[in-house]
Amino acid sequence: MRIVHLSTEFAPIAKAGGLGEVIVGLSRELTNLGQTVEIILPKYKFIHLSSMKKDLDFECEEKKIFHKNTMWEATTEDCKLLLLETSHPSHYFSREHIYGYPDDILRFLYFAKASLQYLQNKKEPIDILHLHDWPVAIAAVLVKEMFQIPIKAVLLTIHNAAYQGLCAAHDLDAIGLHGSQYLTKEKLQDDSPNYSHLMNLLKGGIVYSDAVNTVSPSYAKEILQEAPFQHSLHITLNKYKNKISGILNGIDQKLWDPKSDPYLIKHYSSKNSITSILKAKQEAKQTLNQQFNIQENNLPWIGAVTRIVYQKNPKLIEEGLRYAIQKGCNFLLLGSSPDPSIQNHYNHLKQEFEQNPKALLHFAYDEALAHQIYAALDFLFIPSVYEPCGLSQLIAMRYGTIPIARSTGGLKDTVFDNEDASTPANSRNGFSFQHSNTQEMQNTLDRAIHFYTQETTSYQSMVSRIIKLNFSWQKPAKEYLRLYQTMVQL
């Protein structure tokens, strides 16, 4: 099959979150399975690949003005990339970051249209056009309404339904669609009565795609329910629920591998004895202790590696931090927030704990520190309000770190509580709690701390078990391939 991904991220060269890691992991594994895979990505200012060669110069219209584009071809991470460079006067992709600009809607609308213009000019048959999240969801509309491209089927993956791309009708006018014609309940009009004057690009992708999937089975069910972060999108999702499914993400096991991780002093793997694994984790602790003066004792290290946004439950992260330290444990937090009010609050929190040897709060991007923390922690704390899939719990387990998670979305599908009688004993791999409240969270932390300090044999057995789990892209890629095959048979 020939599969073309349309994405705004591709790790590690263009990464803002988990999306970039998903694209590279899935594409690499599909290629290993013998498929022809290409990823179309904006050629951001910060991308520098030595292997780039020009593929095609072409023009694309915006607001009845034609802008010159060049598509560059490159191979990286064992994947074929097509990088869109545009001479657009607004310098859409010649910027420091991927997202966060006032004209994000226009930037990505143009990217989607220009990408399809390229595919139409090439005239090469495509089995699956695979779209990822709201920035490229409009491509599903354009394929059906504007372009004549030999594409058998269009799949939209929703990585996070909270981000939907609300925009005005005239924004669609800019790329040659008559926006007012799409401002209807059957097409792109937002489902919320508060925003009925606006278009919803993610909704457009759901309506016009041949199939829709999310990044975990539980999240595929949860998005059908009314929730504040979905802005009434559940109405459309329920209307099209027969074409919605869930496939759990994998992780890049080359990037996250304690056996060869370049950021670790002492390497270890599932083939080592539990004594060797715990010794290596102890050395990871000592590395951080030397760097940050973190106090060592016989109580567990608990922590979080996360974006500090509403989805991740900043209130409960803070409460967990305070409670863990109150109980004598160490707590390490690596992350930052794009929300100034949240970041300002956490900056004050950092000042409060600056002299506390049991706390580390680090708010700068630091890839090396992330790897070191995953190795050093005994428990990873993930109290998310909602979680489409979550990669951090999968990474943690690969490093022998036990997750403590709220049971939602992909966390529900991957973290099975140590005391859950409905789960076979050899499948229990962490601690979970149902409700987003202080008491339940504290009770779960208490259970985890007791497990670590009083049930040493069981703790070591769990560490040995979780480090052997396979969260690679092999199984998810085969599930995607089955979905693709079903789609092209329609």
Secondary structure, 3 states (H helix, E strand, C coil): CEEEEECCCECCCECCCHHHHHHHHHHHHHHHCCCEEEEEEECCCCCCCCCCEEEEEEEEEECCEEEEEEEEEEEECCEEEEEEEECCCCCCCCCCCCCCCCCHHHHHHHHHHHHHHHHHHHCCCEEEEEEECHHHHHHHHHHHHCCCCCEEEEEEEECCCCCCCEECHHHHHCCCCCHHHHCCCCCCECCCHHHCCCEEHHHHHHHHCCEEEECCHHHHHHCCCCCHHHCCCHHHHHHCHHHEEECCCCCCCCCCCCCCCCCCCCCCCCCCCHHHHHHHHHHHHHHHHHHHCCCCCCCCEEEEEEECCHHHCHHHHHHHHHHHHHCCCEEEEEEECCCHHHHHHHHHHHHHCCCCCCEEEECCCCHHHHHHHHHHCCEEEECCCCCCCCCHHHHHHHCCCEEEEECCHHHHHHCCECCCCCCCHHHCCEEEECCCCHHHHHHHHHHHHHHHHHCHHHHHHHHHHHCCCCCCCHHHHHHHHHHHHHHHCC
